Amino acid sequence: MSWYAGYTKCNHERVVNKILHDKGINTFLPEIIVPSRRNNRKILIKRPLFRNYLFIELDEIRDTWMKVFRTPGLARICGNGRPTAIPDEDINSIKIFIRSDRNIYPLPFLHVGARVQVISGPLTGAIGILVKEDRKKRRLSVSLELMGQSVVVSLFDDEVKPF
């Protein structure tokens, strides 16, 4: 038995996970609790660690693969031309992270000098350049051009995305 990454339609991870589970197929959908802004307040929500992905344990039996491929909401099994197995060590590492009591914050890949767009707050839509990153406080300093001048603002890391 090997693990494979299944790519789902947008926001169908839980649906596909339930359907496969009901078919008797072993799956793993790593979920984390993350802060979210709703109605100008922060709440904690549970969401998949990897958006649009879940892990499926499959053997070499053709019937099992056909059950998986015919699952509504599942777009494909990931790989280069054909499904590629994920090493058990990688799956075990993800399980260890999920079981730990540490806060896990998946972020888009950002680096100093990258162009970013503000996605929440009063500066929504503004585009700037990331100039500093404070991972402990989850804060970013972003240089924005406002009225012909450059100003630096401090934002939470979940308030920006790569542009």
Secondary structure as a PSIPRED ss2 file (coil, helix, strand):
# PSIPRED VFORMAT (PSIPRED V4.0)

   1 M C   1.000  0.000  0.000
   2 S E   0.000  0.000  1.000
   3 W E   0.000  0.000  1.000
   4 Y E   0.000  0.000  1.000
   5 A E   0.000  0.000  1.000
   6 G E   0.000  0.000  1.000
   7 Y E   0.000  0.000  1.000
   8 T E   0.000  0.000  1.000
   9 K C   1.000  0.000  0.000
  10 C C   1.000  0.000  0.000
  11 N C   1.000  0.000  0.000
  12 H C   1.000  0.000  0.000
  13 E H   0.000  1.000  0.000
  14 R H   0.000  1.000  0.000
  15 V H   0.000  1.000  0.000
  16 V H   0.000  1.000  0.000
  17 N H   0.000  1.000  0.000
  18 K H   0.000  1.000  0.000
  19 I H   0.000  1.000  0.000
  20 L H   0.000  1.000  0.000
  21 H H   0.000  1.000  0.000
  22 D H   0.000  1.000  0.000
  23 K C   1.000  0.000  0.000
  24 G C   1.000  0.000  0.000
  25 I C   1.000  0.000  0.000
  26 N C   1.000  0.000  0.000
  27 T E   0.000  0.000  1.000
  28 F E   0.000  0.000  1.000
  29 L C   1.000  0.000  0.000
  30 P C   1.000  0.000  0.000
  31 E E   0.000  0.000  1.000
  32 I E   0.000  0.000  1.000
  33 I E   0.000  0.000  1.000
  34 V E   0.000  0.000  1.000
  35 P E   0.000  0.000  1.000
  36 S E   0.000  0.000  1.000
  37 R E   0.000  0.000  1.000
  38 R E   0.000  0.000  1.000
  39 N C   1.000  0.000  0.000
  40 N C   1.000  0.000  0.000
  41 R E   0.000  0.000  1.000
  42 K E   0.000  0.000  1.000
  43 I E   0.000  0.000  1.000
  44 L E   0.000  0.000  1.000
  45 I E   0.000  0.000  1.000
  46 K E   0.000  0.000  1.000
  47 R E   0.000  0.000  1.000
  48 P E   0.000  0.000  1.000
  49 L C   1.000  0.000  0.000
  50 F C   1.000  0.000  0.000
  51 R C   1.000  0.000  0.000
  52 N C   1.000  0.000  0.000
  53 Y E   0.000  0.000  1.000
  54 L E   0.000  0.000  1.000
  55 F E   0.000  0.000  1.000
  56 I E   0.000  0.000  1.000
  57 E E   0.000  0.000  1.000
  58 L E   0.000  0.000  1.000
  59 D C   1.000  0.000  0.000
  60 E C   1.000  0.000  0.000
  61 I C   1.000  0.000  0.000
  62 R H   0.000  1.000  0.000
  63 D H   0.000  1.000  0.000
  64 T H   0.000  1.000  0.000
  65 W H   0.000  1.000  0.000
  66 M H   0.000  1.000  0.000
  67 K H   0.000  1.000  0.000
  68 V H   0.000  1.000  0.000
  69 F H   0.000  1.000  0.000
  70 R C   1.000  0.000  0.000
  71 T C   1.000  0.000  0.000
  72 P C   1.000  0.000  0.000
  73 G C   1.000  0.000  0.000
  74 L E   0.000  0.000  1.000
  75 A E   0.000  0.000  1.000
  76 R E   0.000  0.000  1.000
  77 I E   0.000  0.000  1.000
  78 C C   1.000  0.000  0.000
  79 G C   1.000  0.000  0.000
  80 N C   1.000  0.000  0.000
  81 G C   1.000  0.000  0.000
  82 R C   1.000  0.000  0.000
  83 P C   1.000  0.000  0.000
  84 T C   1.000  0.000  0.000
  85 A E   0.000  0.000  1.000
  86 I E   0.000  0.000  1.000
  87 P C   1.000  0.000  0.000
  88 D H   0.000  1.000  0.000
  89 E H   0.000  1.000  0.000
  90 D H   0.000  1.000  0.000
  91 I H   0.000  1.000  0.000
  92 N H   0.000  1.000  0.000
  93 S H   0.000  1.000  0.000
  94 I H   0.000  1.000  0.000
  95 K H   0.000  1.000  0.000
  96 I H   0.000  1.000  0.000
  97 F H   0.000  1.000  0.000
  98 I H   0.000  1.000  0.000
  99 R H   0.000  1.000  0.000
 100 S C   1.000  0.000  0.000
 101 D C   1.000  0.000  0.000
 102 R C   1.000  0.000  0.000
 103 N C   1.000  0.000  0.000
 104 I C   1.000  0.000  0.000
 105 Y C   1.000  0.000  0.000
 106 P C   1.000  0.000  0.000
 107 L C   1.000  0.000  0.000
 108 P C   1.000  0.000  0.000
 109 F C   1.000  0.000  0.000
 110 L C   1.000  0.000  0.000
 111 H C   1.000  0.000  0.000
 112 V C   1.000  0.000  0.000
 113 G C   1.000  0.000  0.000
 114 A C   1.000  0.000  0.000
 115 R E   0.000  0.000  1.000
 116 V E   0.000  0.000  1.000
 117 Q E   0.000  0.000  1.000
 118 V E   0.000  0.000  1.000
 119 I C   1.000  0.000  0.000
 120 S C   1.000  0.000  0.000
 121 G C   1.000  0.000  0.000
 122 P C   1.000  0.000  0.000
 123 L C   1.000  0.000  0.000
 124 T C   1.000  0.000  0.000
 125 G C   1.000  0.000  0.000
 126 A C   1.000  0.000  0.000
 127 I E   0.000  0.000  1.000
 128 G E   0.000  0.000  1.000
 129 I E   0.000  0.000  1.000
 130 L E   0.000  0.000  1.000
 131 V E   0.000  0.000  1.000
 132 K E   0.000  0.000  1.000
 133 E E   0.000  0.000  1.000
 134 D E   0.000  0.000  1.000
 135 R C   1.000  0.000  0.000
 136 K C   1.000  0.000  0.000
 137 K C   1.000  0.000  0.000
 138 R C   1.000  0.000  0.000
 139 R E   0.000  0.000  1.000
 140 L E   0.000  0.000  1.000
 141 S E   0.000  0.000  1.000
 142 V E   0.000  0.000  1.000
 143 S E   0.000  0.000  1.000
 144 L E   0.000  0.000  1.000
 145 E E   0.000  0.000  1.000
 146 L E   0.000  0.000  1.000
 147 M C   1.000  0.000  0.000
 148 G C   1.000  0.000  0.000
 149 Q E   0.000  0.000  1.000
 150 S E   0.000  0.000  1.000
 151 V E   0.000  0.000  1.000
 152 V E   0.000  0.000  1.000
 153 V E   0.000  0.000  1.000
 154 S E   0.000  0.000  1.000
 155 L E   0.000  0.000  1.000
 156 F E   0.000  0.000  1.000
 157 D H   0.000  1.000  0.000
 158 D H   0.000  1.000  0.000
 159 E H   0.000  1.000  0.000
 160 V E   0.000  0.000  1.000
 161 K E   0.000  0.000  1.000
 162 P E   0.000  0.000  1.000
 163 F C   1.000  0.000  0.000
